[in-house]
Amino acid sequence: MLQTAREEFEGGAGAQWVQLMNDPGVPIIAVVDDDASVRESLAGLAESVGYEAALFASAEEFLQAAGHRDSLACLILDVRLPGMSGLDLYTQLPRSLQSIPTIFITAHSAPEMNTWATKPGVIAVLYKPFQPEVLLQAVRKAIIQSRA
């Protein structure tokens, strides 16, 4: 299934995708999730299609990390985190990070997530478990948006 996702991912974006991948900077995807297995799984998926992943176990850890701010192409953010929630993190992003396209992931369906899906900068709200192809499509959209 991963090979199929990669083929679909590489084949679906045309000239814009070719230009993006010829850019000398490898896209860095930040993953903020308190579940280590989810973080590792998403990192593996991102790396399988040529991205780098920066992993964070909490919103606070993400905010404290200094080296990632200018290089992030996409933020994958779990909604429910211990301490500061993913939604709180999103609303409190420093000005330097407010333009990072964001994909929310959650295992909990809630009506308010429909509102979040329409906010500027939010690429998608995905409910766990989601298909790798769906996440890769959202990530591709985020990277294109971040480099536009």
SVG drawing of the C-alpha trace seen along z (x, -y; Angstrom):
<svg xmlns="http://www.w3.org/2000/svg" viewBox="-21 -38 41 40">
<polyline fill="none" stroke="black" stroke-width="0.4" points="0.0,0.0 2.9,-2.4 4.2,-1.9 0.8,-2.8 0.6,-5.8 4.0,-7.0 3.2,-6.5 -0.1,-8.3 1.7,-11.1 4.4,-11.5 2.1,-11.3 -0.7,-13.6 0.9,-17.1 2.3,-17.6 4.7,-20.4 4.2,-22.2 5.3,-19.0 8.4,-18.5 9.4,-22.1 8.9,-21.7 11.0,-18.5 13.8,-20.1 14.0,-22.8 17.3,-22.3 15.7,-22.3 14.1,-19.1 10.7,-19.8 10.6,-19.4 7.4,-18.2 6.9,-18.8 4.8,-16.2 3.4,-17.0 1.8,-14.0 2.1,-12.6 1.9,-9.0 5.5,-7.9 4.2,-5.2 2.2,-7.7 5.1,-10.1 7.4,-7.4 4.9,-6.1 4.3,-9.5 8.0,-10.2 8.5,-6.9 5.8,-7.8 7.2,-11.3 10.8,-10.0 9.5,-7.3 8.6,-10.0 11.7,-12.1 10.8,-14.5 12.5,-15.0 10.5,-14.9 10.9,-16.8 9.2,-15.1 7.7,-16.6 6.0,-14.9 4.1,-18.0 3.1,-21.5 5.5,-22.9 8.4,-20.9 7.5,-22.3 7.4,-25.9 10.8,-25.5 12.6,-24.0 14.7,-26.8 16.1,-25.3 13.0,-24.5 11.2,-27.8 12.4,-29.0 12.6,-25.6 9.2,-24.0 7.0,-23.3 4.1,-21.7 2.8,-21.1 1.0,-17.9 -0.7,-18.5 -2.6,-16.2 -5.7,-17.9 -5.5,-16.3 -2.2,-16.6 -1.3,-16.6 -0.7,-20.1 -1.4,-22.6 -3.8,-21.1 -3.1,-21.2 -5.8,-23.7 -4.3,-26.0 -0.9,-25.6 -2.3,-26.6 -3.9,-29.8 -0.7,-30.7 1.8,-30.1 4.4,-32.9 4.1,-35.3 7.1,-33.6 5.2,-30.3 1.6,-31.5 2.1,-30.9 2.9,-27.2 0.2,-25.1 -1.3,-22.8 -2.9,-19.4 -4.9,-18.5 -5.1,-14.8 -7.5,-13.4 -9.0,-10.2 -12.0,-12.1 -14.8,-13.4 -16.1,-16.7 -18.4,-19.2 -16.0,-22.1 -13.4,-20.5 -15.6,-21.4 -15.0,-25.1 -11.2,-24.5 -11.1,-22.9 -12.1,-26.2 -9.6,-28.4 -6.9,-30.1 -3.7,-28.0 -5.5,-24.7 -5.1,-22.3 -7.1,-19.4 -8.6,-17.8 -8.0,-14.0 -9.6,-11.5 -7.5,-8.5 -7.1,-6.0 -6.6,-7.7 -5.2,-6.3 -1.5,-7.2 -2.6,-8.4 -5.0,-10.9 -2.3,-12.3 0.3,-12.5 -2.2,-14.4 -2.7,-16.9 1.1,-17.2 1.7,-17.8 -0.9,-20.6 0.7,-22.1 4.2,-22.1 3.0,-23.7 1.2,-26.3 4.2,-27.0 6.5,-27.5 4.0,-29.7"/>
</svg>
